[in-house]
Amino acid sequence: MLNDLAKEIHEIACEKGFYDNPASFIEKLYLIASEVFEAGDAWIKHREDEVKEELADILIRLLDFWHYYLPNSDIDFVVENKIEKNKGRPYMHNKKL
């Protein structure tokens, strides 16, 4: 599911020219981070629709990033394995807030 979505997202990004002069690995990570900050800003301003849109942007940028830099990895497999690993971790991962 995520593999197919990542492929589609990346194809759209290519069609729209985002890979004519692709940003570096670090620049792409910063773009993902900027969307996180935008979501936080929208949350602070109580703009729920904006929060949803920014969260979607985070997911879109992340899946595009993953597909571009790790094209042969199975995103679904990696995420499912991580979920299973997290299930076995202790409550709050033994951390305090």
QUIPEBEL-V66980 format. One record per backbone hydrogen bond with DSSP energy under -0.5 kcal/mol. NH is the residue of the N-H (numbers start at 1). CO is the residue of the C=O. Records with the same first field share a line. If there is no record, write none. Layout:
NH=CO  CO
This chain:
5=1
6=2
7=3
8=4
9=5
10=6
11=7
12=8
13=9
14=10
15=11
16=12
17=14
18=13
20=17
22=19
28=24
29=25
30=26
31=27
32=28
33=29
34=30
35=31
36=32
37=33
38=34
39=35
40=36
41=37
42=38
43=39
44=40
45=41
46=43
47=42
48=46
51=47
52=48
53=49
54=50
55=51
56=52
57=53
58=54
59=55
60=56
61=57
62=58
63=59
64=60
65=61
66=62
67=63
68=64
69=65
70=66
73=70
75=73
78=74
79=75
80=76
81=77
82=78
83=79
84=80
85=81
86=82
87=83
88=84  85
89=86
93=90
94=91
95=92
